[in-house]
Amino acid sequence: MARYGNVLSVYDSADQYAGSCAELFEYSRGKWLAQHEEIVQHVGTGHGILFQPLDEWMVPVVEWAGGKLKGKCIGLVEHFEEIGIF
């Protein structure tokens, strides 16, 4: 399975079902992948890390998307602040 464009991988180190995308990134390099980044969190929730809007993954995702999409997330951070996510 190849990923296209810009890809961000975020996973918890305790995840028993998913893990690093390093192999996929290497396979896709020079074919379809424009940019990639991988963030390993040590929250301890395993696969459930994305089941709640935790700062540990929400903040890096918004920051990464804001940088990669060149400002197309304007208003998203402000919205998250308004609803108390960060």
DSSP file (Angstrom, degrees, kcal/mol; ACC not computed):
  #  RESIDUE AA STRUCTURE BP1 BP2  ACC     N-H-->O    O-->H-N    N-H-->O    O-->H-N    TCO  KAPPA ALPHA  PHI   PSI    X-CA   Y-CA   Z-CA
    1    1 A M              0   0    0      0, 0.0     2,-0.3     0, 0.0    27,-0.1   0.000 360.0 360.0 360.0 125.3    0.0    0.0    0.0
    2    2 A A        -     0   0    0     25,-0.1     2,-0.4    26,-0.0    23,-0.1  -0.770 360.0-142.5-104.5 150.9    1.5    3.3   -1.0
    3    3 A R        -     0   0    0     -2,-0.3     2,-0.3    21,-0.2    29,-0.1  -0.905  16.2-144.4-111.7 143.0    0.6    6.7    0.4
    4    4 A Y        -     0   0    0     -2,-0.4    29,-0.2     2,-0.1     2,-0.2  -0.780  54.2  -9.8-109.4 149.2    0.5    9.8   -1.8
    5    5 A G  E    S-a   33   0A   0     27,-1.8    29,-2.5    -2,-0.3    30,-0.8  -0.440 115.7  -4.2  76.0-138.6    1.5   13.4   -1.1
    6    6 A N  E     -a   35   0A   0     28,-0.2     2,-0.4    -2,-0.2    30,-0.2  -0.827  69.3-171.2 -97.1 127.2    2.3   14.5    2.4
    7    7 A V  E     -a   36   0A   0     28,-2.5    30,-1.7    -2,-0.5     2,-0.5  -0.975  11.6-168.7-127.5 129.4    1.9   11.9    5.1
    8    8 A L  E     -a   37   0A   0     -2,-0.4     2,-0.5    28,-0.2    30,-0.2  -0.972   8.1-162.1-114.3 126.7    2.1   12.2    8.9
    9    9 A S  E     +a   38   0A   0     28,-2.6    30,-3.1    -2,-0.5     2,-0.4  -0.938  11.3 176.3-109.3 126.2    2.2    9.1   11.0
   10   10 A V  E     +a   39   0A   0     -2,-0.5     2,-0.3    28,-0.2    30,-0.2  -0.996  11.5 154.1-129.2 126.8    1.3    9.3   14.7
   11   11 A Y  E     -a   40   0A   0     28,-2.0    30,-2.8    -2,-0.4     2,-0.3  -0.989  41.2-111.2-148.8 159.6    1.1    6.3   17.0
   12   12 A D  E >   -a   41   0A   0     34,-0.3     3,-2.1    -2,-0.3    30,-0.2  -0.713  24.4-130.3 -90.0 139.7    1.5    5.3   20.6
   13   13 A S  T 3  S+     0   0    0     28,-3.1    29,-0.1    -2,-0.3    -1,-0.1   0.731 108.7  56.9 -62.3 -20.8    4.5    3.2   21.5
   14   14 A A  T 3  S+     0   0    0     27,-0.2     2,-0.3    32,-0.1    33,-0.3   0.356  76.3 127.5 -90.5   5.5    2.1    0.8   23.4
   15   15 A D    <   -     0   0    0     -3,-2.1    31,-0.1    31,-0.4    30,-0.0  -0.485  38.0-172.8 -68.8 122.6    0.0    0.1   20.3
   16   16 A Q  S    S+     0   0    0     -2,-0.3    -1,-0.2     1,-0.1     3,-0.1   0.574  81.9  42.5 -89.6 -11.2   -0.3   -3.6   19.7
   17   17 A Y  S    S+     0   0    0      1,-0.2     2,-0.3     2,-0.0    -1,-0.1   0.731 117.5  28.1-108.5 -29.3   -2.0   -3.2   16.3
   18   18 A A        +     0   0    0     -6,-0.1    -1,-0.2     3,-0.0     2,-0.2  -0.914  62.1 152.3-133.0 158.8   -0.2   -0.5   14.5
   19   19 A G        -     0   0    0     -2,-0.3    -3,-0.0     1,-0.2    -9,-0.0  -0.608  47.0  -2.5-154.9-144.7    3.3    0.9   14.6
   20   20 A S        -     0   0    0     -2,-0.2     3,-0.2     1,-0.1    -1,-0.2  -0.241  37.7-156.7 -64.3 144.2    5.9    2.6   12.5
   21   21 A C     >  +     0   0    0      1,-0.1     4,-3.0     2,-0.1     5,-0.2   0.190  62.2 114.9 -99.9  12.9    5.3    3.5    8.9
   22   22 A A  H  > S+     0   0    0      1,-0.2     4,-2.5     2,-0.2     5,-0.2   0.874  75.6  49.5 -53.7 -42.8    9.1    3.5    8.2
   23   23 A E  H  > S+     0   0    0     -3,-0.2     4,-2.3     2,-0.2    -1,-0.2   0.909 113.0  46.6 -64.8 -42.0    8.9    0.6    5.8
   24   24 A L  H  > S+     0   0    0      2,-0.2     4,-2.2     1,-0.2   -21,-0.2   0.897 111.8  51.4 -66.0 -41.0    6.0    2.1    3.9
   25   25 A F  H  X S+     0   0    0     -4,-3.0     4,-1.2     2,-0.2    -2,-0.2   0.921 111.0  47.9 -61.9 -43.4    7.8    5.5    3.7
   26   26 A E  H  < S+     0   0    0     -4,-2.5     3,-0.4    -5,-0.2    -2,-0.2   0.919 111.8  49.6 -64.2 -43.4   10.9    3.8    2.4
   27   27 A Y  H  < S+     0   0    0     -4,-2.3    -1,-0.2     1,-0.2    -2,-0.2   0.873 114.8  44.7 -61.8 -38.3    8.9    1.8   -0.2
   28   28 A S  H >X>S+     0   0    0     -4,-2.2     3,-2.4    -5,-0.1     4,-1.7   0.614  83.2 121.2 -84.3 -13.9    7.1    5.0   -1.3
   29   29 A R  B 3<5S+b   33   0A   0     -4,-1.2     5,-0.1    -3,-0.4    -3,-0.0  -0.271  86.3   5.0 -57.3 129.4   10.2    7.2   -1.5
   30   30 A G  T 345S+     0   0    0      3,-0.5    -1,-0.3     1,-0.1    -2,-0.1   0.387 126.0  68.6  79.2  -4.7   10.7    8.6   -4.9
   31   31 A K  T <45S-     0   0    0     -3,-2.4    -2,-0.2     2,-0.0    -1,-0.1   0.808 123.0 -24.9-106.7 -61.7    7.4    7.2   -6.2
   32   32 A W  T  <5S+     0   0    0     -4,-1.7   -27,-1.8   -29,-0.1     2,-0.5   0.568 102.0 102.3-130.2 -20.8    4.5    8.9   -4.6
   33   33 A L  E   < +ab   5  29A   0     -5,-1.5    -3,-0.5   -29,-0.2   -27,-0.2  -0.591  35.5 176.9 -84.1 121.5    5.6   10.3   -1.3
   34   34 A A  E    S-     0   0A   0    -29,-2.5     2,-0.3    -2,-0.5   -28,-0.2   0.954  70.3 -14.2 -82.3 -62.2    6.2   14.1   -1.2
   35   35 A Q  E     -a    6   0A   0    -30,-0.8   -28,-2.5     2,-0.0    -1,-0.4  -0.974  65.5-175.9-139.9 152.7    7.0   14.6    2.5
   36   36 A H  E     -a    7   0A   0     -2,-0.3     2,-0.3   -30,-0.2   -28,-0.2  -0.990   7.8-179.5-148.2 158.4    6.6   12.5    5.5
   37   37 A E  E     -a    8   0A   0    -30,-1.7   -28,-2.6    -2,-0.3     2,-0.4  -0.980  11.7-153.6-153.0 149.5    7.1   12.6    9.3
   38   38 A E  E     -a    9   0A   0     -2,-0.3     2,-0.5   -30,-0.2   -28,-0.2  -0.995   5.4-167.7-131.3 133.7    6.5   10.1   12.1
   39   39 A I  E     -a   10   0A   0    -30,-3.1   -28,-2.0    -2,-0.4     2,-0.6  -0.980   4.7-161.3-122.5 122.8    5.7   10.9   15.7
   40   40 A V  E     -a   11   0A   0     -2,-0.5     2,-0.3   -30,-0.2   -28,-0.2  -0.917  12.2-163.9-103.4 120.4    5.9    8.2   18.4
   41   41 A Q  E     -a   12   0A   0    -30,-2.8   -28,-3.1    -2,-0.6   -27,-0.2  -0.705  17.0-149.9-101.2 156.4    4.0    9.1   21.5
   42   42 A H        +     0   0    0     -2,-0.3   -30,-0.1   -30,-0.2    -2,-0.0  -0.490  52.5 127.6-122.6  59.5    4.4    7.4   24.9
   43   43 A V        -     0   0    0     -2,-0.1    -1,-0.1     3,-0.1   -31,-0.0   0.807  65.3-131.9 -85.3 -34.1    0.9    7.9   26.3
   44   44 A G  S    S+     0   0    0     -3,-0.2    -2,-0.1     2,-0.1     4,-0.0   0.494  77.4 109.5  93.6   4.9    0.3    4.3   27.1
   45   45 A T    >   -     0   0    0      1,-0.3     3,-1.7     2,-0.0     5,-0.1   0.515  60.3-161.9 -90.3  -5.4   -3.2    4.1   25.5
   46   46 A G  G >   -     0   0    0      1,-0.3     3,-1.6     2,-0.2   -31,-0.4  -0.353  68.8  -4.3  62.5-136.2   -2.0    1.9   22.7
   47   47 A H  G >  S+     0   0    0    -33,-0.3     3,-0.7     1,-0.3    -1,-0.3   0.690 128.0  70.5 -65.0 -18.1   -4.3    1.9   19.7
   48   48 A G  G X   +     0   0    0     -3,-1.7     3,-1.9     1,-0.2     4,-0.4   0.396  63.9 103.6 -80.3   3.9   -6.8    4.1   21.6
   49   49 A I  G X  S+     0   0    0     -3,-1.6     3,-0.6     1,-0.3     5,-0.5   0.842  84.3  45.1 -56.7 -33.8   -4.6    7.1   21.4
   50   50 A L  G <  S+     0   0    0     -3,-0.7    -1,-0.3     1,-0.2    -2,-0.1   0.426  88.8  87.4 -91.6   2.3   -6.7    8.6   18.7
   51   51 A F  G <  S+     0   0    0     -3,-1.9    -1,-0.2     2,-0.0    -2,-0.2   0.688  96.1  35.6 -75.2 -17.3  -10.1    7.8   20.4
   52   52 A Q  S <  S-     0   0    0     -3,-0.6     2,-2.4    -4,-0.4    -1,-0.0  -0.961  94.3-105.9-132.4 151.3   -9.9   11.1   22.3
   53   53 A P        +     0   0    0      0, 0.0     2,-0.2     0, 0.0    -3,-0.1  -0.448  52.4 176.5 -77.3  73.8   -8.6   14.5   21.3
   54   54 A L    >>  -     0   0    0     -2,-2.4     4,-3.0    -5,-0.5     3,-1.4  -0.558  38.4-130.0 -80.9 141.4   -5.5   14.4   23.4
   55   55 A D  H 3> S+     0   0    0      1,-0.3     4,-1.5    -2,-0.2    -1,-0.1   0.830 102.8  73.2 -55.7 -32.5   -2.9   17.2   23.2
   56   56 A E  H 34 S+     0   0    0      1,-0.2    -1,-0.3     2,-0.1    -7,-0.0   0.796 117.4  15.1 -58.1 -29.9   -0.2   14.6   22.6
   57   57 A W  H <> S+     0   0    0     -3,-1.4     4,-1.8    -8,-0.1    -2,-0.2   0.703 122.2  60.4-113.1 -30.0   -1.4   14.0   19.1
   58   58 A M  H  X S+     0   0    0     -4,-3.0     4,-2.6     2,-0.2     5,-0.3   0.936 104.2  49.1 -65.6 -46.5   -3.7   16.9   18.3
   59   59 A V  H  X S+     0   0    0     -4,-1.5     4,-2.5    -5,-0.2     5,-0.2   0.947 113.6  44.6 -62.5 -50.1   -1.1   19.7   18.8
   60   60 A P  H  > S+     0   0    0      0, 0.0     4,-2.6     0, 0.0    -1,-0.2   0.884 113.8  51.5 -62.6 -35.0    1.5   18.0   16.5
   61   61 A V  H  X S+     0   0    0     -4,-1.8     4,-2.8     2,-0.2     5,-0.2   0.937 112.3  44.5 -66.3 -46.2   -1.1   17.2   13.9
   62   62 A V  H  X S+     0   0    0     -4,-2.6     4,-2.5     2,-0.2    -1,-0.2   0.918 115.6  48.0 -64.9 -42.4   -2.4   20.8   13.7
   63   63 A E  H  X S+     0   0    0     -4,-2.5     4,-1.9    -5,-0.3    -2,-0.2   0.924 114.0  46.7 -63.3 -43.8    1.1   22.2   13.7
   64   64 A W  H  X S+     0   0    0     -4,-2.6     4,-2.8    -5,-0.2     5,-0.3   0.930 114.1  46.9 -64.6 -46.4    2.2   19.8   11.0
   65   65 A A  H  X S+     0   0    0     -4,-2.8     4,-2.7     1,-0.2     7,-0.2   0.899 110.2  53.7 -64.0 -40.2   -0.8   20.4    8.8
   66   66 A G  H  <>S+     0   0    0     -4,-2.5     5,-1.8    -5,-0.2     6,-0.2   0.891 114.4  41.1 -61.9 -39.4   -0.5   24.2    9.2
   67   67 A G  H ><5S+     0   0    0     -4,-1.9     3,-0.6     3,-0.2    -2,-0.2   0.897 119.0  44.1 -74.5 -41.5    3.1   24.0    8.0
   68   68 A K  H 3<5S+     0   0    0     -4,-2.8    -2,-0.2     1,-0.2    -3,-0.2   0.819 116.1  46.3 -75.2 -31.1    2.5   21.5    5.2
   69   69 A L  T ><5S-     0   0    0     -4,-2.7     3,-0.8    -5,-0.3    -1,-0.2   0.332 105.9-126.4 -96.7   8.6   -0.7   23.2    4.0
   70   70 A K  T < 5S-     0   0    0     -3,-0.6    -3,-0.2     1,-0.2    -4,-0.1   0.900  76.3 -34.3  50.0  54.7    0.8   26.7    4.0
   71   71 A G  T > <S+     0   0    0     -5,-1.8     3,-1.5    -6,-0.2    -1,-0.2   0.477  98.9 124.9  89.3   2.1   -1.9   28.3    6.1
   72   72 A K  T <  S+     0   0    0     -3,-0.8    -2,-0.1     1,-0.3    -6,-0.1   0.587  70.7  62.3 -73.1  -6.6   -4.9   26.4    4.9
   73   73 A C  T >> S+     0   0    0     -7,-0.2     3,-2.4    -8,-0.1     4,-0.7   0.171  71.5 143.5 -99.5  16.7   -5.7   25.5    8.6
   74   74 A I  T <4 S+     0   0    0     -3,-1.5     0, 0.0     1,-0.3     0, 0.0  -0.352  71.0  22.3 -58.3 131.7   -6.1   29.1    9.6
   75   75 A G  T 3> S+     0   0    0     -2,-0.0     4,-2.2     4,-0.0    -1,-0.3   0.066  99.8  93.5  97.0 -23.4   -8.9   29.3   12.1
   76   76 A L  H <> S+     0   0    0     -3,-2.4     4,-2.5     2,-0.2     5,-0.2   0.933  86.9  45.7 -68.6 -45.9   -8.5   25.6   13.1
   77   77 A V  H  X S+     0   0    0     -4,-0.7     4,-2.4     1,-0.2    -1,-0.2   0.926 113.7  50.3 -62.4 -43.9   -6.2   26.4   16.0
   78   78 A E  H  > S+     0   0    0      1,-0.2     4,-2.3     2,-0.2    -1,-0.2   0.896 109.9  51.1 -61.4 -40.2   -8.4   29.2   17.2
   79   79 A H  H  X S+     0   0    0     -4,-2.2     4,-1.9     2,-0.2    -2,-0.2   0.929 109.8  49.2 -62.3 -45.7  -11.4   26.9   17.0
   80   80 A F  H  <>S+     0   0    0     -4,-2.5     5,-2.7     1,-0.2     6,-0.6   0.888 110.7  51.0 -62.0 -38.7   -9.6   24.3   19.1
   81   81 A E  H ><5S+     0   0    0     -4,-2.4     3,-1.0     5,-0.2    -1,-0.2   0.908 107.8  53.3 -64.5 -40.9   -8.7   27.0   21.6
   82   82 A E  H 3<5S+     0   0    0     -4,-2.3    -2,-0.2     1,-0.3    -1,-0.2   0.872 111.5  44.4 -61.9 -38.5  -12.3   28.1   21.8
   83   83 A I  T 3<5S-     0   0    0     -4,-1.9    -1,-0.3    -5,-0.1    -2,-0.2   0.405 119.6-109.9 -91.6   4.8  -13.6   24.6   22.6
   84   84 A G  T < 5S+     0   0    0     -3,-1.0    -3,-0.2    -4,-0.4    -2,-0.1   0.671  79.3 127.1  84.9  18.9  -10.8   24.0   25.1
   85   85 A I      <       0   0    0     -5,-2.7    -4,-0.2    -6,-0.2   -30,-0.1   0.900 360.0 360.0 -75.6 -39.6   -8.7   21.4   23.3
   86   86 A F              0   0    0     -6,-0.6    -5,-0.2    -9,-0.2    -6,-0.1   0.269 360.0 360.0-159.5 360.0   -5.6   23.6   23.8
